[in-house]
Amino acid sequence: MQWRIYAPAALVVLAGFAAAYAFVEPAPPRSLTMATGQDGGAYALFGERYAAALRERGVTLELRATAGSVENLELLREPASGVVAALVQGGITDAIVAPGEDAGLVSLGAVFLEPFALFTTLDPPPRRLTELAGRRIAVGVAGSGTRLLTLRLLALAGIDAEQAHLLPLGGEAAAEALERGEVDVVAVVAAPTAPLVRRLARQPGVTLVGLVEAAALARHHPEATTVVIPRGLMDVAEMRPPGDVTLVAVTANLVVREELHPALKELLLQAARDTHAAGDMVSPPRRFPSPFETSFPLAAEAARFYERGPPFLQRYLPFWLAVFVDRTAILIIPAITLLVPLLRLLPPAVRWRFERRVYRWYGRLGEIETLAGQGDATSRATARARLAQLEVDIAAIRVPLGYQHLVYHLRQHVDLVRRRVEDRAATPPPST
């Protein structure tokens, strides 16, 4: 029975698969949670675009609205929160993570520029931060990167809660307060494409403030630069802003927990590329996503992505099929390693088994021939009876067609022994 040969071989291959499986990365989950920001902000806008990109690839991205970057980092650092990815404003890490602390977070890269914009109804608008002393300033809600950056920049100008009325308002609530005259200035840190920025930039009587000390402020703040908003960029018809405006800008980072599945890191990178590669009002095309200006160590998957692009299989196959093939390939390698020698050994083993099934009868045939050669009638009669039984036993042998010739050879040898027995029976014993 061939299963006695093939079964052990199959068990060896299965053992190889089991050993390889222990080293295979488990399949990625079909959903993950990402912290974004407040409604109307750039983080919420880009989060929706990321979710759409992942949905096309069969993965659900659940978005969690937050106060902003500070809360996002706190959620990322707490595994029980369920948040594994977030958009985080550059330069705020030191306020959350102690120097030298391993937060278990990695960056997938910088993804866009966030200008620090001040919108005001004051006429004339201020030109320096020191002119904001005594004014009502919406600096952002607790937990937002806007609040943290605004307070830091105001502190550089010597303005704190004693020199100005700093109000914990952000997002749409801050915009509405400005329109009602309840605040004089609204601070916003967001991409120019954010709905909140567009709303404020087009609001009659609201001016985007250009700071003369913008370059100096950028030098004092890590991961900051300056950008110029050209005249009319926000609204060409209304010529808003009415002149070039220089702003401080920081980079937003896409940050994930280090243990996030590698395939999902690569998928988020592809979503970031789809979302940001075209550029925007302050970022040239193909600048983002970028491995530079990151707040955390760059993930190994991100380093490979920026060097080689998306994984080979994901360029040509649907995401889940690419993941399946990639995981299966790792299992196939040890299987092939085992199968090649097994395929060489199995044919000789099979041949040996079927030859043994036939050749084992030659021992009995030899005993019968020896018995017949003793010369007496009783021995010859016993030999004939054993030959008859041997033929019955041989008729029950089952071998594949390719080995049937061995059975016929055995039958020929049985006939040969039978003729010798009969010849000896016909030959008279020698006279004495």
C-alpha positions in Angstrom: 0.0 0.0 0.0 1.6 3.2 -1.2 0.2 5.3 1.7 2.7 3.7 3.9 5.4 5.5 1.9 3.6 8.7 1.0 2.1 9.3 4.5 5.5 9.7 6.2 6.6 12.0 3.4 3.5 14.1 3.8 4.1 14.2 7.5 7.6 15.5 6.9 6.3 18.2 4.6 3.6 19.2 7.1 6.2 19.4 9.8 8.2 21.7 7.6 5.1 23.9 7.1 4.4 24.0 10.8 8.0 25.0 11.6 7.9 27.7 9.0 4.5 28.9 10.2 6.0 29.7 13.5 8.1 32.4 11.9 5.5 33.8 9.5 4.0 37.2 10.4 0.2 36.7 11.2 -2.2 38.1 8.7 -3.0 41.8 9.3 -6.2 42.8 10.9 -9.0 44.1 8.6 -9.4 47.3 10.6 -7.4 49.8 12.6 -8.1 53.0 14.5 -6.5 56.4 13.7 -6.7 59.6 15.8 -7.3 62.7 13.7 -8.4 66.1 15.1 -11.3 68.5 15.3 -14.0 68.8 12.8 -13.1 71.3 10.1 -9.4 70.8 10.5 -6.9 69.3 8.1 -6.4 66.2 10.2 -10.1 65.3 9.9 -10.0 66.1 6.2 -7.0 64.0 5.5 -8.2 61.2 7.8 -11.3 60.8 5.6 -9.1 60.6 2.5 -6.9 57.9 4.2 -10.0 56.0 5.1 -11.2 56.1 1.5 -7.9 54.9 0.2 -7.8 52.0 2.6 -11.4 51.1 2.0 -10.6 50.6 -1.7 -8.0 48.0 -0.6 -10.3 46.2 1.7 -9.2 47.6 5.1 -11.4 49.7 7.4 -9.8 52.8 8.9 -11.8 53.9 11.9 -11.3 57.6 12.6 -11.4 59.0 16.1 -12.0 62.8 16.5 -9.7 64.4 19.1 -8.7 67.8 20.3 -5.5 67.6 18.2 -1.9 66.5 18.2 -1.3 66.4 22.0 -4.3 64.2 22.6 -3.3 62.0 19.6 0.1 61.3 21.1 -1.4 60.5 24.4 -3.7 58.0 22.8 -0.9 56.5 20.8 1.2 55.9 23.9 -1.7 54.1 25.7 -2.2 50.6 24.1 -5.6 50.3 25.8 -6.9 53.2 23.7 -7.0 51.1 20.6 -5.4 53.9 18.6 -2.5 52.7 16.5 -2.0 55.6 14.0 -2.4 59.3 14.2 -1.4 62.6 12.6 0.9 64.6 14.9 2.2 68.1 14.6 5.9 68.3 14.3 7.9 69.7 17.2 5.6 68.9 20.0 7.1 65.5 21.0 9.2 67.0 23.8 6.1 68.1 25.6 4.7 64.6 25.8 7.7 62.2 25.6 10.6 62.6 28.0 14.1 62.7 26.5 15.5 59.1 26.0 12.1 57.5 26.6 11.1 54.7 24.4 7.5 55.6 23.6 7.0 52.6 21.3 6.2 54.9 18.4 7.6 55.2 14.9 7.1 57.7 12.1 6.0 56.8 8.6 7.2 60.2 7.5 6.3 63.9 7.2 3.1 64.2 5.2 2.3 67.9 4.8 3.1 71.5 6.0 0.9 73.2 8.6 1.3 77.0 8.6 0.8 78.8 11.9 -1.9 81.3 10.8 -3.4 84.2 12.8 -6.7 85.5 11.6 -7.9 88.8 13.0 -10.7 91.4 12.7 -8.4 94.2 14.0 -7.9 97.1 11.7 -5.1 97.7 11.1 -4.0 94.1 11.6 -1.0 93.4 13.8 2.4 92.9 12.2 4.3 91.5 15.3 3.3 89.2 18.1 4.1 91.9 20.6 1.1 93.8 19.2 -1.2 91.2 20.5 -0.7 92.3 24.1 -4.1 93.0 25.7 -6.0 91.2 22.9 -8.5 88.4 23.1 -6.8 85.4 21.5 -8.3 82.0 20.7 -5.3 79.8 21.2 -6.9 76.4 20.7 -8.4 73.8 23.0 -6.5 71.8 25.5 -4.9 68.7 23.9 -4.4 70.5 20.5 -1.1 71.1 18.8 -2.4 74.6 17.9 -2.6 75.6 21.6 0.9 74.2 22.3 2.6 76.0 19.4 0.7 79.2 19.9 1.6 79.5 23.6 5.2 78.7 22.7 5.4 81.4 20.0 3.6 84.0 22.2 6.0 83.2 25.0 8.9 84.0 22.7 7.3 87.4 22.3 6.9 87.8 26.1 3.1 87.4 26.0 1.4 85.1 28.5 -2.0 85.0 30.2 -1.2 88.2 32.1 -0.5 90.2 28.9 -3.4 88.9 26.8 -6.7 87.2 27.2 -5.9 83.6 26.1 -9.1 81.8 25.4 -9.4 78.0 25.1 -11.2 78.0 21.8 -10.4 76.2 18.6 -11.9 75.0 15.3 -15.4 76.1 14.3 -16.1 77.5 17.8 -13.1 79.9 17.5 -14.2 80.9 13.9 -17.7 81.7 15.1 -16.4 83.6 18.1 -14.3 85.8 15.8 -17.3 86.4 13.5 -19.4 87.5 16.5 -16.7 89.8 17.8 -16.0 87.8 20.9 -12.3 87.4 20.1 -9.8 89.6 18.3 -7.5 86.9 17.0 -7.8 83.2 16.1 -4.7 81.0 16.0 -4.9 78.1 13.6 -2.2 75.5 12.8 -3.5 73.6 9.7 -2.9 73.0 6.0 -4.4 75.7 3.7 -6.8 73.1 2.3 -8.5 72.7 5.7 -12.2 73.8 5.7 -11.6 76.0 8.7 -8.7 77.9 7.0 -10.7 78.4 3.9 -13.7 79.7 5.8 -11.6 82.2 7.8 -9.6 83.3 4.7 -12.7 84.2 2.8 -14.6 85.8 5.6 -15.3 89.5 5.0 -13.5 91.7 7.5 -11.1 88.9 8.5 -7.4 89.3 7.7 -4.6 86.7 7.6 -1.7 88.2 9.6 1.8 88.2 8.2 4.4 88.4 10.9 7.6 90.3 10.2 9.5 88.0 12.7 8.3 84.8 11.1 11.8 83.7 10.1 13.2 84.3 13.6 10.3 82.4 15.2 10.9 79.4 12.9 14.6 79.3 14.0 13.5 79.1 17.6 11.1 76.2 17.0 12.2 72.7 16.1 11.0 71.2 12.8 9.7 74.7 11.7 10.2 76.6 8.5 8.6 79.6 6.8 6.2 79.6 3.8 4.9 82.4 1.7 1.2 82.6 0.9 1.1 84.6 -2.4 -1.3 87.4 -3.0 -4.7 86.0 -4.0 -3.9 82.4 -3.2 -6.8 81.8 -0.9 -9.4 83.6 -3.1 -8.3 84.9 -6.5 -11.6 86.7 -7.2 -11.5 88.6 -3.9 -7.7 88.8 -3.9 -7.3 87.2 -0.5 -4.8 87.7 1.0 -4.3 91.2 -0.5 -0.5 90.8 -0.4 2.1 88.1 0.1 2.1 86.8 3.7 5.0 85.0 5.3 4.0 82.4 7.9 5.7 80.0 10.3 5.0 76.4 9.3 5.6 73.0 10.9 5.4 69.5 9.3 2.7 67.1 10.2 3.8 63.5 10.8 2.1 60.2 10.3 2.9 58.3 13.5 2.1 54.7 14.4 2.6 52.2 17.1 5.8 50.2 16.4 4.0 46.9 16.7 1.5 47.8 14.0 1.5 45.1 11.3 4.1 45.8 8.6 1.5 45.4 5.8 -0.7 48.0 7.4 2.2 50.4 7.7 2.9 50.0 4.0 -0.8 50.5 3.3 -0.9 53.7 5.3 2.2 54.9 3.4 0.4 54.3 0.1 -2.6 56.2 1.3 -0.4 59.1 2.4 1.3 59.1 -1.0 -2.1 59.0 -2.8 -3.3 61.9 -0.6 -0.3 64.2 -0.4 2.0 63.5 -3.5 0.1 66.1 -5.6 1.1 68.9 -3.2 -1.0 71.8 -2.0 -0.9 75.6 -1.7 2.3 75.5 0.3 3.9 72.2 -0.7 5.3 71.5 -4.1 4.2 68.2 -5.9 6.0 65.0 -4.8 7.6 66.6 -1.7 5.4 64.6 0.6 5.3 62.0 2.1 8.9 62.4 3.1 11.4 60.5 5.3 12.8 63.8 6.6 11.6 66.2 9.3 10.2 63.3 11.4 9.4 63.5 15.1 10.1 59.9 15.8 12.5 57.3 14.4 11.5 56.3 10.9 9.9 52.8 10.7 11.9 50.2 8.8 8.9 49.6 6.4 8.9 53.4 5.7 12.6 53.4 5.0 12.1 50.6 2.4 9.1 52.4 1.0 11.0 55.6 0.3 13.9 53.7 -1.2 12.1 51.1 -3.3 8.4 52.1 -3.5 5.5 49.9 -2.5 6.2 46.1 -2.0 6.4 44.4 -5.4 3.3 42.2 -5.1 1.2 45.2 -3.9 2.0 47.0 -7.1 0.2 44.5 -9.2 -2.2 42.5 -7.0 -5.1 43.5 -4.7 -3.9 44.1 -1.1 -5.2 41.0 0.5 -4.1 38.8 -2.4 -0.6 40.3 -2.2 -0.5 39.6 1.6 -1.7 36.0 1.0 0.9 35.3 -1.7 3.6 36.9 0.4 2.8 34.8 3.5 2.4 31.7 1.4 5.7 32.2 -0.3 7.4 32.0 3.1 5.8 28.7 3.7 6.6 27.3 0.2 10.3 27.8 0.5 10.8 25.2 3.3 8.3 23.0 1.6 10.3 23.0 -1.7 13.5 22.5 0.3 11.9 19.3 1.7 10.1 18.2 -1.4 13.1 18.2 -3.8 15.0 15.5 -1.9 11.8 13.6 -1.1 10.9 13.5 -4.7 14.2 12.0 -5.5 13.9 9.4 -2.7 10.3 8.4 -3.2 10.6 6.6 -6.6 13.4 4.3 -5.3 11.4 3.7 -2.1 8.3 2.9 -4.0 10.2 0.6 -6.4 11.8 -1.2 -3.4 8.4 -1.7 -1.7 6.8 -3.4 -4.7 9.9 -5.4 -5.5 9.9 -6.6 -1.9 6.3 -7.6 -2.3 7.3 -10.0 -5.0 10.8 -11.0 -4.1 9.9 -12.2 -0.6 8.3 -15.3 -2.2 11.6 -16.5 -3.6 12.6 -17.7 -0.1 9.7 -20.1 0.0 10.4 -21.2 -3.6 14.0 -22.0 -2.7 12.8 -24.0 0.3 10.4 -26.0 -2.0 13.2 -26.7 -4.5 15.5 -27.9 -1.7 12.7 -30.2 -0.4 12.1 -31.7 -3.8 15.8 -32.4 -4.2 15.8 -34.9 -1.3 14.7 -37.6 -3.7 12.0 -39.5 -1.8 8.4 -39.6 -2.9 7.1 -38.0 0.3 9.3 -35.0 -0.1 8.3 -34.6 -3.8 4.6 -34.8 -2.8 5.1 -32.2 -0.2 6.9 -30.0 -2.7 4.0 -30.3 -5.2 1.5 -29.3 -2.5 3.6 -26.3 -1.4 4.0 -25.2 -5.1 0.2 -25.3 -5.5 -0.3 -23.2 -2.4 2.5 -20.8 -3.6 0.7 -20.3 -6.9 -2.5 -19.4 -5.0 -0.6 -16.9 -2.8 1.1 -15.4 -5.9 -2.2 -14.9 -7.6 -3.2 -12.6 -4.7 -0.3 -10.3 -5.2 -1.4 -6.7 -6.2 1.1 -4.5 -7.8 0.8 -1.5 -10.2 1.0 -2.3 -13.9 4.6 -1.1 -14.1 5.7 -3.8 -11.7 3.6 -6.7 -13.1 6.5 -8.1 -14.9 8.0 -9.1 -11.6 5.0 -11.3 -10.8 5.3 -13.0 -14.2 9.0 -13.7 -13.7 8.1 -15.2 -10.3 5.5 -17.5 -12.0 8.0 -18.6 -14.6 10.4 -19.5 -11.8 7.6 -21.5 -10.0 7.1 -23.4 -13.3 10.8 -24.0 -13.5 10.8 -25.5 -10.0 7.7 -27.6 -10.8 9.4 -29.1 -14.0 12.4 -30.0 -11.9 10.2 -31.8 -9.4 8.5 -33.7 -12.2 11.7 -34.6 -13.9 13.1 -36.0 -10.7 9.9 -38.0 -10.2 10.2 -39.5 -13.7 13.9 -40.4 -13.3 14.3 -43.9 -11.7 16.5 -44.0 -8.7 19.9 -45.4 -9.4 20.4 -49.2 -9.0 22.3 -50.5 -6.0 
